Structures are given as C-alpha cells and as structure tokens.
Amino acid sequence: MDTILPGQAALGRRWHSTTFRLLSIYAVIFSFSVMLLLGFIGWAVTGDMERETDVVMDWQLIYFDSLPDAGLADAIHRRIERERMHTNYYGLFDANGGLIAGDVLAYPAVLPTTRKGKTLDLTLSMGRNDQAPVVRAMAEKRKDGSTLVIARDLTHILRIRETIINALVGGGVLCLLAGVAGGLALSVRQMRRLKAIRRVTQRIAQGDLAQRLPIGGRDEVDMLAHLVNHMLAEVERLMNEVKGACDGIAHDLRTPLAHVRTLLAHAAERTETHHDAELAKLMERARTETDALLDRFRAMLRISEIGTLQRRGGFGEVQLDTLLQEVGELYEPLAESRSIQLSVDAPAADAIYGDRALLFEALSNLVDNAIKFTPEGGTVRMELRQTAAGPQVDIVDNGPGIAPDQRDAVLQRFYRGESTRHIAGSGLGLSIVSAVMRVHDFTMKIGSGEPGTRISIECWSRTLA
C-alpha cells in the first residue's frame, strides 16, 4: 500500500473536495450565462437601435422625395448648415457617381439603393471630420437618375450600449465574486464540520466505538450523523454483549480448568505408587492439554484487555533501538539453547509515541515465534531502520516461512499453518501482536525472508490527518 503524506492529502482534500468542485461548476455556469446574457443584450440593443434609425432616415427620404429635383441640392445645403451636432450626413450623386451636394464625398459601393439600412463601420468618406464615425446609412435611386445617400451617426447610441454592457459586466463580476466568496465561506464551514467528523471516524476505525459524530444543525449531514450515531450505539451494545459473554466464558472456565489441572497432578502422584506407566502417560497428556487450554484462555483475555485499553492512556516517547536491545538480551539465552544465532541491528532512530510495555510484549511474541519456528542452527535477525515516513522494525528468520495465501489467516485467533501444527502453541501470539498494532495505528506486514519469514512493523500511522 502506497504511503500518502499528510501534506499531500490535505492539499488534495482542499482542491478536490465536492464543495470546491460545485463552487467551480457554479462559477463556470455563471460566467457562461453572463456571456450569453451580454451577447443577447448587445444583439437586442443593436437591432432596436438600427430599426429606430432606419425609421428616422426613411422619413427623411420621404421628405426629400417631396422636393423638386432642382431644389434638392439647396435643401441639402440648408440641412447641413442647420446640423450643429453633426448627427446626419447627406450626399447627392449624379448618374455617374459624381458629387452634386452634401458632405458625403464618395458613394459607398456596399450600400444598396433600395432604401434598406446598412451599418458602415468607419468607412464613410465625408468632409466634416478627419475620421469617419460608425453610421447607419440608407440610399435611394431618384427618378432623374441621381442617388441620394443619408447617414446617421451612431456614436452616442453605441456609447449608451457600451455603458449598459460595462455596467452589466461590472455587476456580473461583483455578483460572481460575492457568490464565490459566499461559497468559500460555506465551504470552509462545511470543511470544518467534515474535518471534525473525520477525526471522530478515525477514532472509531481505531476501535473506540464510544465516539459519536458531531451534530450541529439540521441539514443532510446531520441527518446522516444521527443515523450513524444510532448505528454505532447498536454496534457498541452488541459488541459489548458478545465481548462480555466471551470474556465471561474464558474467565469462568479458567478456574475449573485450574482445579482439573490440580486434580490431575494429585492423580499423577497416586499413579506413581502403582507403577502403571501407561496410566502415567495418559495423566501427563491430560495435564499438557489442560495447560494448553489455560494458555489459550489467558491469551484470549490478554487480547481482550489490550483491545479495551484507554486509548493513548499509557503512551509516551519510546526509543525503539533501546527496546530492541532489551528484547534481544531477554531471548538470547533461549536462542543459544537451540543453537540459533540471534542478532540485533538497531541504530539510533526517531523516537515514537506509544505504550512501551505493549510494544515490548508484541516484539517479544514475534521474536519468540521466530525462535520457535526456526530450526536448530538457524538465524533470527531484528533490524531497525529509519524511513522517510518513520522507523520500521523487521523480524527475519530462516524457518519454514508462511505461504502467501496464509499470511492474513495467521493473524486470526487459533489459526495454525499446516507446516507448524506439530509445534506446541496456542495460535494466539500473532493475534496479540495484531491487537497491539491496532492500538498504536501501526501497520504489520508479513513477507518472505527468502527463505523464512519477514515481519515488518511500520511505526507510523496510515490514517490521514
């Protein structure tokens, strides 16, 4: 399983949360909607502006149509003289395109003579200004063969349209910023709630079923939290009932089994006076089986005790190099008695936060198993190394090893592999180790020692902060 560093996880949660995605989608949809709205307003305003201008120019053409041909040029000159705002432009051209009268110096070739308006963008040649404005032009062919052109300046109308669009753009940006700010504020509140829920669920996942999800409102998250809390209450009740029954059975059976063992010991003493070797063997076998049952019940109660420890109650700073040296010194005589070479490679490493007594017990179980299953003349190694994520402890032996398909099963209670059934034991050693790892949020992996078994303990939490 790949290690995810807390900083990377926090960054991923920040930029890939559902709230941020919804906020981004909202911003995109809002921006697209504003662009469509601006396009529609621009199209609507421009169309209405052109229609109104065409109506005005059409009435002007009707007026000029009522004048005689001989007086048209003078009427155009008078009209130009009275134009103070320069909103209208006129041009009268003969049949050959020559200018007769007006301030439009050249007939625009793109303008039809069918009295249909056309917008000319800075292309009209005229004499009043150096630069031609944007105009709406209309032309008609008169009966004498001349052509009359009327153009109306659209500059002030375009300014009004630009002002409207700029106001809409500014208002849209402000609305977008306000919406994003409000969304981020809601996102921060929601993320805080989810962070609190995540902290509680991590504790629940670690085995503390007494925890409950925080509730602070009446929305969908709180409805879900109510249901989860109700489910946790039922799970905790059922687990406590089952655990209480199992612990009660284990505790109650220990006393009669101890009495049976004592009675068997007295019976064995009596059989010695009768010199019955077969009966003595049967009595010894019964005592051995009784001892095995007592060991199993003691281990079961120990696992239950570890699982119900006050979370982090006995935790403190632990130096793993010193701890491994102590475990090695404890099991060195046992290893020598079986001609097994026990080595400890424990350089200085970062201190960890844990329960020293529980870790000592877990490491002792692992080393005891390694020595038990390693043949005489073999080797057992305890290794400590510092990794980027924290210290890692490896217990390596060259015994029969554990098949890949059995590596998860051996962590279950009472499981014994086919290759190790002939060796005495309760099958609860690794279960105790697994319980200690769960208390510390450490990860234990079983691999191959090539040959033998390699058990690795990663002394850092896989739970994301």
C-alpha positions in Angstrom: 0.0 0.0 0.0 1.5 3.4 -1.0 2.2 5.9 1.7 0.2 9.2 1.4 2.0 12.1 3.2 -0.3 14.3 5.3 0.6 17.5 3.4 -0.2 15.9 0.1 -3.5 14.5 1.5 -4.5 17.9 2.9 -3.8 19.6 -0.5 -5.8 17.0 -2.3 -8.7 17.4 0.0 -8.6 21.2 -0.3 -8.7 21.3 -4.1 -10.6 18.2 -4.9 -13.4 18.4 -2.4 -17.0 18.2 -3.5 -17.8 21.7 -2.2 -14.9 23.2 -4.3 -16.0 21.3 -7.4 -19.6 22.5 -7.0 -18.3 26.0 -6.5 -16.1 25.8 -9.6 -19.0 24.4 -11.7 -21.2 27.3 -10.4 -18.5 29.9 -11.4 -18.2 28.4 -14.9 -22.0 28.2 -15.4 -22.4 31.8 -14.1 -19.7 33.1 -16.3 -21.1 31.4 -19.3 -24.6 32.6 -18.5 -23.3 36.2 -18.2 -21.6 36.0 -21.6 -24.8 34.7 -23.2 -26.8 37.5 -21.5 -24.3 40.1 -22.7 -24.5 38.7 -26.2 -28.2 38.8 -26.2 -28.4 42.3 -24.8 -25.9 43.5 -27.3 -27.8 41.9 -30.2 -31.2 43.2 -28.9 -29.9 46.8 -28.3 -28.2 46.9 -31.7 -31.2 45.6 -33.5 -33.6 48.0 -31.9 -31.1 50.9 -32.5 -30.8 50.0 -36.2 -34.6 49.8 -36.6 -35.2 53.1 -34.9 -32.5 54.8 -37.0 -33.9 53.3 -40.2 -37.3 54.7 -39.4 -35.9 58.2 -39.0 -33.9 58.0 -42.2 -36.8 56.6 -44.1 -38.9 59.6 -43.0 -36.1 61.9 -44.2 -36.1 60.3 -47.6 -39.9 60.7 -47.8 -39.3 64.4 -47.1 -36.7 64.8 -49.7 -38.8 62.9 -52.2 -41.5 65.6 -51.8 -39.0 68.3 -53.0 -38.4 69.1 -56.7 -35.2 67.8 -58.3 -34.0 71.3 -59.0 -34.3 72.4 -55.3 -32.9 69.2 -53.7 -29.2 70.4 -53.7 -30.2 73.7 -51.9 -32.3 71.8 -49.4 -29.4 69.5 -48.6 -27.1 72.6 -48.1 -29.6 74.2 -45.8 -30.0 71.0 -43.8 -26.2 70.7 -43.4 -25.9 74.3 -42.2 -28.5 73.7 -39.5 -26.9 70.5 -38.3 -25.0 71.6 -35.2 -24.5 68.1 -33.6 -23.4 66.5 -36.9 -25.7 63.6 -36.3 -26.8 63.3 -40.0 -24.8 63.2 -43.2 -26.1 63.7 -46.8 -24.8 63.1 -50.3 -26.4 63.7 -53.7 -24.7 62.0 -56.6 -25.4 62.1 -60.3 -25.9 59.1 -62.5 -22.1 58.8 -63.0 -21.4 58.9 -59.3 -20.2 62.5 -59.2 -20.9 64.5 -56.1 -23.6 67.1 -56.6 -24.2 68.3 -53.0 -23.6 67.2 -49.4 -20.8 66.3 -47.0 -20.6 62.6 -48.1 -17.7 62.9 -50.6 -18.0 59.4 -52.2 -20.8 57.0 -52.7 -20.2 53.8 -50.6 -20.1 50.9 -53.1 -21.5 48.4 -50.5 -24.7 50.5 -49.9 -27.7 49.3 -51.9 -30.1 51.9 -53.3 -33.2 50.0 -52.2 -33.9 52.2 -49.1 -32.6 49.4 -46.8 -30.4 50.5 -43.9 -26.8 49.3 -43.6 -24.2 49.9 -40.9 -20.9 51.3 -42.1 -18.1 51.0 -39.7 -15.6 53.9 -40.1 -15.7 53.6 -43.9 -17.9 56.5 -45.0 -15.9 59.2 -46.9 -17.0 62.6 -45.7 -15.8 66.1 -45.3 -16.7 67.2 -41.8 -14.3 65.1 -39.8 -10.9 63.6 -40.4 -12.1 60.2 -39.2 -15.4 58.7 -40.3 -17.7 57.6 -37.4 -19.9 54.5 -37.2 -23.0 55.4 -39.2 -26.3 53.8 -40.3 -26.7 54.7 -44.0 -29.6 54.4 -46.4 -29.8 55.3 -50.2 -32.4 55.6 -52.9 -32.3 56.0 -56.7 -34.3 59.1 -57.7 -36.4 59.4 -60.9 -33.8 61.8 -62.6 -31.1 59.1 -62.2 -29.4 60.7 -59.2 -28.7 58.9 -56.0 -29.4 60.3 -52.5 -27.5 59.0 -49.5 -28.5 59.7 -45.9 -26.3 58.6 -43.0 -26.9 58.9 -39.3 -24.2 58.9 -36.7 -24.4 56.1 -34.2 -21.6 57.2 -31.8 -23.8 58.3 -29.0 -26.1 55.2 -29.2 -23.0 53.0 -29.2 -21.8 54.7 -26.1 -25.1 54.1 -24.4 -24.8 50.4 -25.4 -21.2 50.2 -24.2 -22.2 51.8 -20.9 -25.0 49.3 -20.4 -22.7 46.4 -21.2 -19.9 47.7 -19.0 -22.4 48.1 -16.1 -23.6 44.5 -16.7 -20.1 43.2 -16.8 -19.2 45.0 -13.6 -22.3 43.9 -11.9 -21.7 40.3 -13.1 -18.1 40.3 -11.8 -19.3 41.7 -8.5 -22.0 39.0 -8.3 -19.6 36.3 -9.2 -17.1 37.5 -6.6 -19.8 37.7 -4.0 -21.1 34.3 -4.9 -17.6 32.8 -4.8 -16.8 34.5 -1.5 -20.1 33.2 -0.1 -19.5 29.8 -1.5 -16.0 29.7 0.0 -17.3 30.8 3.4 -19.9 28.0 3.3 -17.2 25.6 2.1 -14.9 26.5 5.0 -17.7 25.9 7.4 -18.6 22.6 5.7 -15.0 21.5 5.6 -14.6 22.2 9.3 -17.6 20.0 10.0 -16.3 17.3 7.8 -12.8 17.6 9.4 -14.5 17.1 12.9 -16.4 14.1 11.5 -13.2 12.7 10.0 -11.4 12.9 13.3 -14.2 11.1 15.1 -14.5 8.4 12.4 -10.7 7.8 12.6 -11.1 7.1 16.3 -14.0 4.8 15.6 -11.9 3.0 13.0 -9.2 2.6 15.6 -11.7 0.7 17.8 -13.1 3.4 20.0 -16.8 2.7 19.5 -17.8 5.1 22.3 -17.2 8.0 19.9 -20.1 9.8 18.2 -20.2 12.0 15.2 -20.7 15.7 16.0 -24.1 17.2 15.2 -24.5 21.0 14.8 -27.5 21.7 12.5 -30.5 20.2 10.7 -29.1 19.6 7.2 -28.4 16.4 5.4 -25.0 15.9 7.0 -26.6 16.0 10.4 -29.4 13.6 9.4 -26.7 11.2 8.3 -24.7 11.8 11.5 -27.9 10.9 13.6 -28.3 7.6 11.7 -24.6 6.7 12.0 -24.6 7.5 15.7 -27.7 5.3 16.2 -25.9 2.6 14.3 -22.8 3.0 16.4 -24.8 2.8 19.6 -26.3 -0.5 18.4 -22.9 -1.9 17.3 -21.3 -0.9 20.6 -24.1 -2.6 22.5 -23.8 -5.8 20.5 -20.0 -5.8 20.6 -20.0 -5.3 24.4 -22.6 -8.1 24.8 -20.6 -10.5 22.7 -17.3 -9.5 24.3 -18.8 -9.8 27.8 -20.1 -13.2 27.0 -16.8 -14.4 25.5 -14.7 -12.9 28.4 -17.1 -14.3 30.9 -16.8 -17.8 29.4 -13.0 -17.5 29.3 -12.8 -16.2 32.8 -15.2 -18.7 34.3 -13.6 -21.7 32.6 -10.1 -20.8 33.9 -11.0 -21.7 37.5 -12.4 -25.1 36.9 -9.6 -25.9 34.4 -7.1 -24.9 37.1 -8.9 -27.2 39.5 -8.8 -30.0 36.9 -5.1 -29.5 36.5 -4.5 -29.7 40.2 -6.6 -32.9 40.5 -4.6 -34.4 37.6 -1.4 -33.5 39.4 -2.6 -35.3 42.6 -3.8 -38.2 40.5 -0.4 -38.4 38.8 1.3 -38.6 42.2 -1.0 -41.5 43.2 -0.3 -43.4 40.0 3.4 -43.4 40.8 2.8 -45.8 43.7 1.1 -48.3 41.3 3.9 -48.1 38.8 1.4 -48.0 35.9 3.5 -46.5 33.0 0.5 -46.3 30.6 -1.7 -44.5 33.1 1.2 -42.1 33.9 1.4 -41.3 30.1 -2.3 -40.6 29.9 -2.2 -38.4 33.0 0.8 -36.4 31.6 -1.0 -36.0 28.3 -4.2 -34.8 30.1 -2.1 -32.3 32.1 -0.4 -31.0 28.9 -3.8 -30.5 27.2 -5.1 -28.7 30.2 -2.1 -26.4 30.3 -2.7 -25.6 26.6 -6.3 -24.7 27.3 -5.3 -22.5 30.2 -2.7 -20.7 27.9 -5.4 -20.1 25.3 -7.8 -18.6 27.8 -5.0 -16.4 29.2 -4.1 -15.2 25.7 -7.8 -14.6 24.9 -8.2 -12.5 28.0 -5.0 -10.6 27.2 -6.2 -9.7 23.7 -9.5 -8.5 25.2 -7.6 -6.5 27.8 -5.4 -4.8 25.1 -8.4 -4.0 23.0 -10.2 -2.3 25.9 -7.2 -0.2 27.0 -7.9 3.5 27.5 -6.9 4.9 24.1 -3.4 6.5 24.3 -3.7 6.4 28.1 -0.2 4.9 28.7 1.5 6.4 25.7 4.8 8.2 25.9 8.1 8.6 24.0 9.7 5.3 23.1 13.2 4.7 21.8 13.0 1.6 19.6 16.7 1.0 19.5 16.8 0.5 23.2 13.7 -1.5 23.2 15.0 -4.0 20.6 18.3 -4.4 22.5 16.3 -5.3 25.7 14.2 -7.9 23.8 17.4 -9.3 22.3 19.0 -9.7 25.7 15.9 -11.4 27.0 15.8 -14.0 24.3 19.5 -14.5 23.7 19.7 -17.4 26.2 16.7 -19.2 24.6 18.3 -18.8 21.2 21.6 -20.1 22.4 19.9 -23.2 23.9 18.7 -24.1 20.4 21.9 -23.1 18.6 20.1 -20.2 16.9 22.1 -17.1 16.1 20.1 -14.1 17.3 21.3 -10.7 16.1 20.1 -7.2 16.7 20.8 -4.4 14.3 19.3 -1.3 15.9 20.9 2.0 15.0 19.5 5.2 16.5 16.2 6.2 15.0 13.4 8.7 15.7 11.5 8.2 18.9 7.9 7.1 18.5 4.8 7.8 20.6 3.5 4.6 22.1 3.0 2.2 25.0 6.4 0.8 25.9 5.1 -2.2 27.8 2.7 -3.2 25.0 5.4 -2.8 22.3 7.8 -4.9 24.4 5.2 -7.6 24.7 4.4 -7.5 20.9 8.1 -7.7 19.9 8.7 -10.5 22.5 5.9 -12.5 20.9 7.4 -12.0 17.4 10.9 -13.0 18.5 9.6 -15.9 20.5 7.7 -17.2 17.4 10.7 -16.7 15.2 12.9 -18.7 17.5 10.2 -21.4 18.0 9.8 -22.0 14.2 13.4 -21.6 13.2 15.3 -25.0 13.0 18.4 -25.5 15.1 21.4 -23.8 13.7 19.3 -21.1 12.0 19.3 -17.4 12.4 16.9 -14.7 13.7 17.5 -11.1 13.0 16.0 -7.9 14.5 16.5 -4.9 12.3 15.6 -1.3 12.8 15.9 1.3 10.1 14.7 4.9 9.6 12.5 5.6 6.6 11.1 8.8 5.2 7.8 8.2 7.0 9.2 6.9 10.3 11.0 4.0 11.9 10.5 0.4 10.7 11.2 -2.8 12.6 11.8 -6.1 10.8 11.9 -9.6 12.4 13.5 -12.0 10.0 14.1 -15.8 10.4 15.0 -18.6 8.1 12.4 -21.1 9.2 9.7 -22.7 7.1 8.1 -19.4 6.2 4.4 -18.6 5.8 2.7 -19.2 2.4 1.3 -16.0 0.8 -2.3 -17.3 0.9 -2.0 -17.9 4.7 -0.4 -14.5 5.7 -3.7 -12.9 6.5 -5.2 -16.0 8.1 -2.3 -16.4 10.7 -3.4 -13.1 12.3 -6.7 -14.7 13.2 -7.2 -16.4 16.6 -6.2 -20.1 17.0 -5.0 -20.4 13.3 -2.1 -22.8 12.8 -0.4 -23.3 9.5 -0.2 -26.9 8.1 3.6 -26.8 8.3 3.7 -25.7 12.0 0.9 -27.8 13.5 3.4 -30.1 15.1 4.9 -27.3 17.1 3.4 -26.5 20.5 1.5 -23.3 20.8 -2.0 -21.7 21.1 -2.1 -19.9 17.8 -2.7 -16.6 19.6 0.7 -15.0 19.6 0.2 -13.0 16.3 -3.3 -12.1 17.4 -1.9 -10.4 20.4 0.7 -8.6 18.2 -2.1 -7.5 15.8 -4.1 -6.1 18.7 -1.1 -4.1 19.9 -0.6 -2.7 16.4 -4.2 -1.7 16.2 -3.9 0.2 19.5 -0.9 2.1 18.0 -2.3 2.5 14.5 0.9 0.8 13.2 1.0 -1.5 10.2 2.3 -5.0 10.3 3.2 -6.8 7.1 4.2 -10.5 6.7 6.5 -11.2 3.8 9.2 -13.7 2.8 12.6 -13.8 4.4 14.0 -15.7 1.4 13.9 -18.2 3.0 11.8 -17.9 6.1 9.6 -15.1 7.2 10.0 -11.4 7.4 7.5 -9.5 9.6 7.7 -5.7 9.1 6.2 -3.2 11.6 5.8 0.3 10.1 5.8 2.6 13.1 3.7 5.4 11.6 0.0 5.8 11.2 -1.6 5.2 7.8 -4.6 7.2 8.9 -4.6 10.6 7.2 -4.7 13.7 9.4 
